[in-house]
């Protein structure tokens, strides 16, 4: 609406702007009714040098505000932001190949020349503009896009500055570098992002178009990020520049669903959608498949390596967790349960395991013989998808489809703290190496950073 509440402007998906005059009429019974009248269908005024450009805004007008000066800020579906002003043309309207006299009187502006939008300034952002909001006296604007980015625009210079960014698809994994709590990485469709935990600012985006990253892990030496993708490839990137270090093609034929590394940085252990667990020997020049272990019947959802690198455990949606001997590459123990296992962690002394899944239970298991020691109710509604244990082994954290983050005492099996903030299912969570923060990621693209509670 304009400042006099006389006209309103409506952006359309066809790329033009309707100018509607608000007319109030008083009836015989004294009731006032609103009778809107279409006065103009506003399109762009195209300069002669750019006569091939369309009259309408590309991909529709998706956001619109009026400034106090009478000028208009228009956001479009292709990411263009224009500062425009209404201007009366000398020639009558010939839009849609009709003469001015043949148009309805409500659209010809009482027989005067056609009203067009003259472009004063222009800039662009990434993605479709979803919202435009002025700040304070209106000298600055905040722009939101459908790619979860927020920009700031200075009206005088009309320069665009990126303030915040985030994932626009479900976030599937989160990880910290070894012994570093100031940085963490997340992954989603097409993107791996590295973040500063103090400022919440994105430090580095890594993009692989049209692919989804299921799992990520920092090498212990901090020189690479190992990632698992749905096209069956394992990709390694540098954390500083995001350049590709190496790519393992056809690592799994149904996509790589889980990944981890050993502490000596010489091996990668991956799990696939077909249920196989594979061990890769990594050197500076080549990556060699060392062994394939076939036991699982369903996709591998989580893999954890023991601190001595001699053993690992894999959880699968087929209802089994298998402990593997990484020296002989055979199964040393198996755990069965009537659930789809989502995550698994080693206990404090690595002689016990804790698991969770779709049955909403948290299970304590003996590593030696795979027997169930204790079972807790992890959630009253929905599966428990994420779990991590503190580095001293005294506390573990869970999250899942109930959208609640819970902090548990390991020995007592009691919930000490609850965090509410997610609006989507929690997919993964991670405790920082210094036990200072908890980072949780969810299906709605949110990344929440929590202060680790003092017990």
C-alpha angles and dihedrals in degrees: 000000000000121000093264093050087234101116135027127200123216124195116213137204088240089067102251131105124234117217110205126187114217110222123185119208127190115217130212092265091052096255113141115220130190115237109185116201125197107232103169143007101213122210133165127284104232117211117231091246090058099038092138092065117102121256092230127066113265115258093001137285106290101169134023138176135172120226125217089250090062094251121126133227112212124193119194139198094253093056098261118142116196133187105211140173130202114253130180114232124220094229125066120253117282094169114144088017096283132119124250092247092056094055121090113269090243091066102042097065094238095310096305125128120293119278114232135175114250113207113230102171136003139192136157140223135194113272134001116320110245103172142011121196128177119225123223110312091006099257089119132044133201115216124198124195137193089249089069096255129136120205133187120217126196107217096211097052094021088218119157124224125185111231107170138005137180142164117295093199133052112298108232106184144010131196142172128219115251112282093353123110099172096074134045137170133220133189136208140144110331094346146083112185131192116208140194105233096207099052099024089228123144111245101182136006121202114196131198106174120233094359131108123223112215101181141009137190135180116230109243092244090056094233098115146020114225115208137186119217136194092237089070096257133124112214129191122201135182112252093220103049105010093234118152113257097182142336126214107208122209093009089154127006095221098042131280108274104173136021141177140163137224123249093247090059090231100107141048120200115201136182126205142204090255091060100253124136114209132191119211127195109219126202133162092264107031146015117220130189105238102180143348118214115199118192109106120090096198138042117301109242103181140011127192127183124214116242093251092055090231097106141030137182127217127198122206139186089239089082098259138108114197127199110212129203104226093197098054095021095227135121112270098178141357133205122207127197138157093250144079103257112226103174143003135192136186115244125239097279093030089239091105136048132209121205139179138185148138095323088071090235130127109215129200111206136186112239093207099061105002094243123154112249103176140351128207132189102248098181139006093214129026134004126299104242104171136044138164133171127219119251093249089051094232097110137032131189129215137188137171149136093331086069091229127125112216129192115207135190106235099216099038096038091220130138111239102172137020127201122202120187112099121104093191137051112288109240104179141356136189136195114221117248091251092048089241102117141027118210119197128185129195148188094265091064094256125144114197124190116204130189110243107246122243110236 
